[in-house]
Amino acid sequence: MSLKIRLSRGGAKKRPFYRLVVADSRMPRDGRFIEKLGTFDPLRPKDDTTRLVVDAEKAAAWIAKGAQPTDRVARLLESVGVGKREARNNPEKSQPKKKAQERAAAAAAAAEKAA
């Protein structure tokens, strides 16, 4: 059984509220979960203490048991001091695609020929 620590959405339309839960990865996002670890309210100010409420000991224990946090949860847990998130970097993604690179090369060649 593959366990995930993920966000389960609650709240009304356009007013999200999330619970941090440990769930089987095959269960639906807002479906059955094993244990609730805390809450996250993205509408609160970033410096508000009730924006993120997490039981850090339980989270660390579940990670030690093999539960994998999702990217967003890993970021939230790192802010609380549980675990270390690896920074992601994909410099290839920001590069222009093939046709745009060809056009830029052609424009550069034309500018060089004109000069």
VENZI-V482552 format. One record per residue. RES is the residue in one small letter. PSI is psi in whole degrees, -180 to 180 (none if undefined). Layout:
res & psi
RES & PSI
RES & PSI
This chain:
res & psi
m & 125
s & 120
l & 141
k & 143
i & 114
r & 174
l & 135
s & 124
r & 140
g & -166
g & 176
a & 178
k & 132
k & 11
r & 70
p & 150
f & 132
y & 149
r & 138
l & 120
v & 156
v & 124
a & 157
d & 136
s & -18
r & -11
m & 155
p & 160
r & -48
d & 16
g & -146
r & 139
f & 166
i & -48
e & 145
k & 128
l & -21
g & -167
t & 158
f & 124
d & 97
p & -13
l & -14
r & 157
p & 153
k & -26
d & 2
d & 134
t & -22
t & 3
r & -45
l & 116
v & 114
v & 140
d & 96
a & -36
e & -43
k & -41
a & -45
a & -39
a & -42
w & -37
i & -39
a & -31
k & -11
g & 4
a & 135
q & 120
p & 147
t & 172
d & -49
r & -41
v & -37
a & -40
r & -43
l & -43
l & -33
e & -36
s & -24
v & -20
g & 15
v & 115
g & 170
k & 126
r & 137
e & 131
a & 138
r & 143
n & 122
n & 84
p & -20
e & -30
k & -32
s & -7
q & 146
p & 155
k & 178
k & -48
k & -40
a & -38
q & -40
e & -44
r & -42
a & -40
a & -41
a & -41
a & -40
a & -41
a & -40
a & -40
a & -38
e & -37
k & -36
a & -30
a & none
